[in-house]
Amino acid sequence: MNRVVNATMLTISIFLLCLSCGDEPINLNQDPKLLAYQFVETEQVNGYAGSLVIDSLENIGEYRVRNLWVPKDTLSTVILDEKLGSEQGILQQITIKTEKVESFEAFDIDNDSIGELVITYVYGDTLFIKILDPHFKEIYSNPICVGEDRNNNGYWEGTGFICGIYDLNYDKIPEILIGCITGYDLYPRKLMCLDWHNDSILWEYNVAGHVTNAYNCLFYRDTTGIRLIFGIDDPNNGVVLDDFSDSESYIICLNGQGEYQWHINPGKKHYGCNYGLISSNLDSKAYLVSVDKRGKIYSDTSHHLNLYDVGGKQLRSASLSNQVRKLAIEDIDENNNDEIILSMNNSEIIVYSSELELLNRYQFNSLLQFQAYADVLNIGYRQIIANGVNQSIWILNNEFKPLAFLKDGGKIGVVSRTDRKQLTVYNNGKTVFYDFEKTPWYMIFSKYPILAFAAGAIPLGLILFIIWNILMRFRKKNRIISNQKDNLDKTLVELKNTQKKLIEAEKYKQAKDIAGGMAHEIHNSLSPAMNSLFMLKKRISQEDKNLRLIDLSTDTIRRAIDLTNSIKFYSKLDIEKDRNEILIAEIFNEVLEAQKARIQEFDIRIITEIETNSSIAATRTQLFSLINNLFQNAIDAVIDTSNALLKFRVFKQGDSIVIEIEDNGCGMSGEDKTKAFEMFYSTKPFSGTGLGLAIVRKILTLYNARIELVSEIDKGSKFTIFWPID
């Protein structure tokens, strides 16, 4: 059967490979229902949602920011939930008097293994910062920058956001880097380093343009010190500061004390900054990667991907044929080396190594922009998350083959839960949480209808092949069976001859047993007498006085015959050596059937407790005789007892199988218990032979087993057998 499945899957795989081969652009116009995975909305909450650790047990909660985006003097709300994606279980809520919370970041800022929330917001002409613990207790709250309404439009057009959180003064408590920007109010435009732990601004650095919030700060530390790399965009408001103008975008490097180190100009005229840090595969050092474009007012209109050392020295450059929309750095081929991913303006994604070696180019039939790299499918390896046209969202494998698609997208986020990662999409003031489920296998027939035909035709051909193969095997097996039959016939003749010899030897041995022989002769002598009495009883009248004498004689002869049968069985015990593994439950059921009439006659209740598959190695007739004799004695003991009860238990104890037979009958005296296993001793002078328990003891001796007897007058008896397992 496995061969059939493997052959079918191989055929379909080859067929799909033929359908997908070629150099066509990767199709982003596919039906989402036919992709490998489907987006499944699990929850929708108001505001922007993110995750943070809320206690020392590393439980993860959710923070949520709700901006009202209405005129000033209104309130924005920050909420902490106990459970991600839940409108229930709200732990804490804080309301801030501001039009908009400008930026927020979850970070363990005091090194206590619990996340804190850092928030910046503007009220009036002042930029504020708050640090909140998971219970929204204020760890720090202060104004950090005051602006001025220079263009007289009634309010300050400034804002500020978190650029990074790093320990810059080596006190093991991280500082907060904040970028302050303004529009036509022009000033202040600066970078600030806040030592919140000591409530001081460590340094400020003024810039001409806007600190970009797209990539924030790049942080690098080595033996020579700390380097902070920022991108400065060009708002083109006519601001000039030292040698810089806000009509140009540039990348600037400061040290840990906020002192200028170097800068580069990646582009002109509103082009903006695309940059990142990458570790080299060769020397494990960090290098700056950036994209530049000289702009149309210059003779050089080409685009370049540049590699710099952390001292600002250009090392390599690669020409690009089109404008870069976004630069990202990720290890997308999972080889422990980061790659440079460029999302191009011509619907192409290009991948470079850390040495600017071209690795791959992926052409799409519409725009696609790389956003994140995370295992949101929770399948053990990461996927590419990208935005398409109109903020649609694509999930792709590391070869940029589409896996899932969402038409109505937005700002992408990834939150960590205790058991998985989850994709979030922020749009129109709401955060939507998504999981993923596999697309049903049969949807492939919608994409490739010919597979429906193949799915029927290929198995049919395989079935015919299997039938032919089975017929050939039957022919081969028939020949083998014929040869085996001839061999078995020959072996059977030999077995019959051997059996005949064994029977003759057995008869000869039994003939030598005097007791067995005498019992046989006595039995033969008594049988005619029994028959004669039976015929005589039929001939006389029921009122005849002699009828009672005939009944007494018949009972006496029957007891004598039973006695001779017991003697014969006893004399043969050590002859029977054919031992097999026998289930005790089977023998017990046979005994119940044999004693069924007496059990019903005396209304005896039977309780059994037999462990599953309890078995012993013995001769079946001997094991039956053993249990039957003990069971018959127990029935005899309870026939005059009201609520007669017999218990039969079988269980394993150490290296033995334990068999218990217990009754609530008349019990035995001390003398009776002592003589119970002697031959011809019986407490039933008119019905017993005195051989039942003697046979039991003889059988147990043959198997190295032992028996214990516990009995008390008018309370009952219990026989316990300990039968060695081996």
Protein Blocks (a to p, Z undefined) as FASTA:
>chain_A
ZZmmmmmmmmmmmmmmmmmgcjbdcdfkbcfklmmbdcddfbdcedjdddddfbfnopac
ddddddekiaehiacdddddfbghiaghifbdcddddfbdfbdcdddfkonopacddddd
dehjaccdddddfkopafbdcdfbdcddfkonopacbdcddfbdcdfkonopacdddddd
dfklopacddddddfknopafbdcddfbdcdfklmpaddddfkbccdddddddehnopae
hjbcfkbccdddddfkopafbdcdfbgehlbpaddddddfklopacddddddebjkbmbl
cdcdddddfkopafbdcddfbdcfbdcdddfkonopacdddddfkopacdddfkopafbd
cddfbdcddfbdcdfkonopacdddddehhiacdddfkopafbdcfbgcdddddddfkbc
cddddeehiacddddddddfklmmmmmmmlmmmmmmmmmmmmmmmmmmmmmmmmmmmmmm
mmmmmmmmmmmmmmmmmmmmmmmmmmmmmmmmmklmmmmmmmmmmmmmmmmmmmmmmmpc
fkbmklmmmmmmmmmmmmmmmmmmmmmmmmmmmmpmcdcdddfklmmmmmmmmmmmmmmm
nopacdddddehiacdddfklmmmmmmmmmmmmmmmmmmpghiacddddddehjaccddd
ddfbebpafklmmmmmpghiafblklpgolmmmmmmmmmmmnopacdddddehibpcddd
dddfZZ
